[in-house]
Amino acid sequence: MLKQIIAIVLLSIIITLTTPHIQQGLQYLLSGYNWVSHQLTEVFSGGSTGNLIRNLLALLAIPLLVGMVPVTIYWLARRKWFPYFMQLVWVIWLVQTAGIVLLYKTAA
């Protein structure tokens, strides 16, 4: 329990000190999502089903693409599969989804 308290305090300090960089990274992540979504607009129709598929693919594409960067670097260095790939994709997906929800909430 003491280790977890120390870890959360240290992580809070790190996040407080690096907030501008984290905000810029989140902005890049959401810009990538918007770009993919816009590019898929040309492929899918404007109906509700087309919008659903377009948003679903855009929501899934960015975490997979961002997650492939460290996986590729790890594979080139070790010639083995990155052991925490899906955990990394889940974290990126959760951060991206939280950002999208916050943007939607502020826009509405």
JONOR-V185914 format. One record per residue. RES is the residue in three letters. OMEGA is omega in radians with two decimals (none if undefined). Layout:
res=[RES | RES]
omega=[OMEGA | OMEGA]
This chain:
res=[MET | LEU | LYS | GLN | ILE | ILE | ALA | ILE | VAL | LEU | LEU | SER | ILE | ILE | ILE | THR | LEU | THR | THR | PRO | HIS | ILE | GLN | GLN | GLY | LEU | GLN | TYR | LEU | LEU | SER | GLY | TYR | ASN | TRP | VAL | SER | HIS | GLN | LEU | THR | GLU | VAL | PHE | SER | GLY | GLY | SER | THR | GLY | ASN | LEU | ILE | ARG | ASN | LEU | LEU | ALA | LEU | LEU | ALA | ILE | PRO | LEU | LEU | VAL | GLY | MET | VAL | PRO | VAL | THR | ILE | TYR | TRP | LEU | ALA | ARG | ARG | LYS | TRP | PHE | PRO | TYR | PHE | MET | GLN | LEU | VAL | TRP | VAL | ILE | TRP | LEU | VAL | GLN | THR | ALA | GLY | ILE | VAL | LEU | LEU | TYR | LYS | THR | ALA | ALA]
omega=[3.13 | 3.10 | -3.13 | 3.10 | 3.11 | 3.14 | -3.12 | 3.07 | 3.13 | 3.10 | 3.09 | 3.09 | 3.13 | -3.13 | 3.11 | -3.12 | -3.07 | -3.10 | 3.12 | 3.13 | 3.12 | 3.11 | 3.11 | 3.09 | 3.09 | 3.10 | 3.08 | 3.13 | 3.14 | 3.06 | 3.07 | 3.09 | 3.13 | 3.12 | 3.12 | 3.12 | 3.12 | 3.12 | 3.13 | 3.09 | 3.13 | -3.09 | -3.06 | -3.13 | -3.09 | 3.14 | -3.10 | 3.12 | 3.10 | 3.11 | 3.12 | 3.14 | 3.14 | 3.13 | 3.11 | 3.14 | 3.11 | -3.13 | -3.13 | -3.03 | -3.05 | 3.11 | 3.11 | 3.14 | 3.12 | 3.13 | -3.14 | -3.14 | 3.11 | 3.10 | 3.14 | 3.12 | 3.13 | -3.13 | 3.12 | -3.12 | -3.00 | -3.06 | 3.05 | 3.12 | 3.11 | -2.99 | -3.04 | -3.07 | -3.08 | 3.07 | 3.10 | 3.11 | 3.12 | -3.14 | 3.12 | 3.13 | 3.14 | 3.12 | 3.14 | -3.13 | 3.09 | 3.10 | 3.13 | 3.13 | 3.11 | 3.09 | 3.13 | -3.12 | -3.13 | -3.13 | -3.08 | none]
